[in-house]
């Protein structure tokens, strides 16, 4: 894999992580009925789905950031 490809994958992971995390936060707030105005408001199912999306987003962020750090030479 070329260095350019690795950089593109890194930024895609970071972007997907940010989007997933933000979406998860919105869904949690809707599920807890803090953010109203949707069919998801007040339904705890969406709170749980949002929490899962948030955790997945954090994992993608971690992978994207970790992928960009240089490996230690032994």
Backbone as a chain_set.jsonl record, in Angstrom:
{"seq": "XXXXXXXXXXXXXXXXXXXXXXXXXXXXXXXXXXXXXXXXXXXXXXXXXXXXXXXXXXXXXXXXXXXXXXXXXX", "coords": {"N": [[0.847, -1.165, 0.0], [0.572, 2.172, -0.855], [2.033, 5.186, 0.438], [0.394, 7.373, 0.107], [-2.113, 6.165, -0.186], [-2.393, 5.084, 2.378], [-2.561, 7.404, 3.881], [-4.971, 8.441, 2.919], [-6.777, 6.481, 3.745], [-6.483, 6.756, 6.47], [-7.565, 9.356, 6.944], [-10.171, 8.874, 6.088], [-11.047, 7.045, 8.013], [-10.948, 8.69, 10.279], [-12.819, 10.695, 9.574], [-15.163, 9.126, 9.303], [-15.332, 8.23, 11.927], [-15.786, 10.618, 13.356], [-18.258, 11.43, 12.247], [-19.886, 9.224, 12.936], [-19.722, 9.295, 15.736], [-20.864, 11.831, 16.332], [-23.434, 11.468, 15.258], [-24.27, 9.395, 16.908], [-24.381, 10.721, 19.399], [-26.483, 12.538, 18.931], [-28.586, 10.72, 18.512], [-28.668, 9.465, 21.024], [-29.447, 11.636, 22.638], [-31.956, 12.13, 21.516], [-33.216, 9.71, 22.073], [-33.312, 9.846, 24.836], [-35.158, 11.796, 25.115], [-34.329, 14.429, 25.248], [-33.639, 15.917, 23.107], [-35.969, 16.864, 21.046], [-38.619, 16.444, 18.554], [-38.68, 14.425, 16.634], [-39.451, 11.155, 15.308], [-37.963, 9.452, 16.791], [-37.696, 10.477, 19.281], [-37.851, 10.152, 22.748], [-37.804, 7.402, 22.77], [-36.325, 4.699, 24.094], [-34.879, 2.766, 22.766], [-33.536, 4.063, 20.688], [-31.76, 5.527, 22.152], [-30.007, 3.537, 23.068], [-29.074, 2.516, 20.611], [-27.814, 4.803, 19.69], [-25.788, 5.058, 21.62], [-24.232, 2.828, 21.014], [-23.466, 3.491, 18.387], [-21.929, 5.727, 18.974], [-19.785, 4.622, 20.433], [-18.676, 2.953, 18.474], [-17.884, 4.949, 16.705], [-15.904, 6.226, 18.254], [-14.049, 4.164, 18.297], [-13.357, 4.018, 15.579], [-12.212, 6.539, 15.289], [-10.019, 6.234, 16.998], [-8.599, 4.22, 15.623], [-8.017, 5.598, 13.233], [-6.442, 7.738, 14.136], [-4.4, 6.364, 15.397], [-3.316, 4.958, 13.255], [-1.872, 6.884, 11.976], [0.336, 7.407, 13.524], [3.846, 7.119, 13.839], [5.648, 4.025, 13.826], [7.602, 2.631, 16.452], [11.082, 2.172, 16.202], [13.067, -0.662, 16.559]], "CA": [[0.0, 0.0, 0.0], [1.397, 3.364, -0.943], [1.918, 6.135, 1.545], [-0.765, 8.206, -0.196], [-3.288, 5.36, 0.139], [-2.482, 4.983, 3.835], [-3.044, 8.698, 4.368], [-6.388, 8.561, 2.569], [-7.517, 5.582, 4.636], [-6.444, 7.374, 7.809], [-8.538, 10.447, 7.007], [-11.507, 8.302, 5.968], [-11.38, 6.505, 9.324], [-11.199, 9.815, 11.184], [-14.089, 11.313, 9.18], [-16.24, 8.201, 9.663], [-15.416, 8.228, 13.383], [-16.424, 11.867, 13.801], [-19.67, 11.38, 11.86], [-20.568, 8.209, 13.741], [-19.807, 9.783, 17.117], [-21.851, 12.91, 16.396], [-24.742, 10.861, 15.042], [-24.59, 8.669, 18.136], [-24.768, 11.679, 20.44], [-27.826, 13.024, 18.597], [-29.543, 9.643, 18.761], [-28.81, 9.298, 22.478], [-30.251, 12.756, 23.139], [-33.334, 11.905, 21.087], [-33.739, 8.565, 22.82], [-33.576, 10.296, 26.206], [-36.162, 12.85, 24.975], [-33.726, 15.735, 25.505], [-33.704, 16.564, 21.798], [-37.251, 16.407, 20.511], [-38.964, 16.776, 17.182], [-38.45, 13.313, 15.728], [-40.119, 9.912, 15.709], [-37.06, 8.746, 17.701], [-37.706, 11.151, 20.579], [-38.494, 9.463, 23.853], [-37.753, 5.941, 22.618], [-35.037, 4.277, 24.654], [-34.152, 1.975, 21.768], [-32.631, 4.959, 19.966], [-30.683, 5.861, 23.078], [-29.035, 2.435, 23.038], [-28.452, 2.494, 19.284], [-26.909, 5.943, 19.667], [-24.609, 4.751, 22.439], [-23.417, 1.893, 20.232], [-22.881, 4.26, 17.277], [-20.904, 6.583, 19.561], [-18.623, 3.785, 20.761], [-18.065, 2.575, 17.194], [-17.216, 6.149, 16.218], [-14.666, 6.395, 19.01], [-13.12, 3.14, 17.821], [-12.856, 4.439, 14.269], [-11.302, 7.658, 15.543], [-8.791, 5.669, 17.557], [-7.866, 3.553, 14.541], [-7.522, 6.608, 12.317], [-5.351, 8.489, 14.765], [-3.321, 5.407, 15.654], [-2.731, 4.605, 11.971], [-0.983, 7.957, 11.55], [1.516, 7.536, 14.376], [4.939, 6.272, 13.377], [6.004, 2.888, 14.671], [8.918, 2.739, 17.076], [12.097, 1.272, 15.623], [13.768, -1.422, 17.602]], "C": [[0.897, 1.234, 0.0], [1.13, 4.289, 0.245], [0.685, 7.032, 1.357], [-2.065, 7.458, 0.139], [-3.484, 5.266, 1.646], [-3.005, 6.285, 4.425], [-4.52, 8.897, 4.087], [-7.244, 7.69, 3.481], [-7.587, 6.175, 6.038], [-7.509, 8.46, 7.923], [-9.966, 9.948, 6.845], [-11.964, 7.712, 7.301], [-11.721, 7.621, 10.31], [-12.551, 10.466, 10.855], [-15.281, 10.428, 9.56], [-16.428, 8.154, 11.175], [-16.113, 9.46, 13.92], [-17.914, 11.831, 13.477], [-20.457, 10.384, 12.705], [-20.74, 8.669, 15.185], [-20.864, 10.868, 17.259], [-23.27, 12.39, 16.198], [-25.192, 10.112, 16.294], [-25.041, 9.584, 19.254], [-26.187, 12.197, 20.179], [-28.863, 11.953, 18.897], [-29.736, 9.38, 20.25], [-29.699, 10.4, 23.038], [-31.712, 12.622, 22.717], [-33.959, 10.755, 21.864], [-34.076, 8.916, 24.254], [-34.608, 11.421, 26.259], [-35.633, 14.229, 25.391], [-33.784, 16.57, 24.237], [-34.95, 16.044, 21.108], [-37.406, 16.695, 19.036], [-38.76, 15.661, 16.184], [-39.245, 12.099, 16.211], [-39.267, 9.115, 16.694], [-37.116, 9.31, 19.121], [-38.486, 10.352, 21.614], [-38.492, 7.949, 23.751], [-36.358, 5.46, 23.027], [-34.22, 3.431, 23.687], [-33.134, 2.839, 21.043], [-31.504, 5.453, 20.863], [-29.598, 4.801, 23.065], [-28.322, 2.346, 21.69], [-27.448, 3.637, 19.166], [-25.644, 5.705, 20.47], [-23.67, 3.801, 21.692], [-22.729, 2.619, 19.081], [-21.75, 5.152, 17.788], [-19.635, 5.794, 19.86], [-17.912, 3.331, 19.484], [-17.303, 3.759, 16.613], [-15.91, 6.42, 16.942], [-13.618, 5.387, 18.571], [-12.525, 3.499, 16.467], [-11.89, 5.614, 14.401], [-9.965, 7.154, 16.058], [-7.945, 5.019, 16.466], [-7.264, 4.565, 13.567], [-6.356, 7.394, 12.88], [-4.153, 7.582, 14.971], [-2.584, 5.044, 14.353], [-1.703, 5.651, 11.515], [0.267, 8.115, 12.39], [2.62, 6.614, 13.88], [5.244, 5.15, 14.36], [7.408, 3.069, 15.215], [9.873, 1.736, 16.428], [12.849, 0.596, 16.743], [15.233, -1.558, 17.292]], "O": [[1.859, 1.319, 0.764], [0.125, 4.166, 0.945], [0.021, 7.399, 2.326], [-3.002, 8.045, 0.679], [-4.609, 5.357, 2.136], [-3.803, 6.269, 5.363], [-5.245, 9.453, 4.912], [-8.308, 8.112, 3.935], [-8.619, 6.104, 6.704], [-8.271, 8.483, 8.889], [-10.887, 10.538, 7.409], [-13.126, 7.855, 7.68], [-12.673, 7.506, 11.082], [-13.336, 10.753, 11.759], [-16.286, 10.919, 10.074], [-17.557, 8.051, 11.656], [-16.934, 9.367, 14.832], [-18.743, 12.159, 14.326], [-21.572, 10.676, 13.138], [-21.792, 8.452, 15.786], [-21.669, 10.838, 18.19], [-24.197, 12.818, 16.885], [-26.356, 10.189, 16.688], [-25.982, 9.263, 19.981], [-26.997, 12.283, 21.102], [-29.908, 12.248, 19.476], [-30.852, 9.102, 20.689], [-30.604, 10.128, 23.826], [-32.61, 12.965, 23.486], [-35.12, 10.836, 22.265], [-35.01, 8.359, 24.832], [-34.9, 11.942, 27.336], [-36.397, 15.087, 25.832], [-33.959, 17.787, 24.292], [-34.977, 14.906, 20.638], [-36.472, 17.125, 18.359], [-38.673, 15.926, 14.985], [-39.655, 12.027, 17.369], [-39.771, 8.21, 17.359], [-36.631, 8.677, 20.059], [-39.622, 9.936, 21.384], [-39.12, 7.277, 24.569], [-35.357, 5.779, 22.385], [-32.994, 3.388, 23.787], [-32.004, 2.411, 20.807], [-30.415, 5.763, 20.381], [-28.409, 5.121, 23.053], [-27.112, 2.127, 21.635], [-26.363, 3.463, 18.612], [-24.554, 6.1, 20.055], [-22.45, 3.963, 21.739], [-21.547, 2.394, 18.822], [-20.733, 5.316, 17.115], [-18.532, 6.256, 19.569], [-16.682, 3.327, 19.425], [-16.202, 3.595, 16.087], [-14.918, 6.8, 16.319], [-12.435, 5.714, 18.482], [-11.331, 3.307, 16.235], [-10.874, 5.673, 13.708], [-8.908, 7.596, 15.608], [-6.736, 5.236, 16.39], [-6.126, 4.403, 13.127], [-5.39, 7.68, 12.172], [-3.014, 7.991, 14.743], [-1.369, 4.848, 14.36], [-0.782, 5.338, 10.762], [1.167, 8.87, 12.024], [2.363, 5.459, 13.539], [5.111, 5.315, 15.573], [8.291, 3.591, 14.534], [9.501, 0.596, 16.148], [13.215, 1.217, 17.741], [15.973, -2.168, 18.064]]}, "num_chains": 1, "name": "protein.A"}
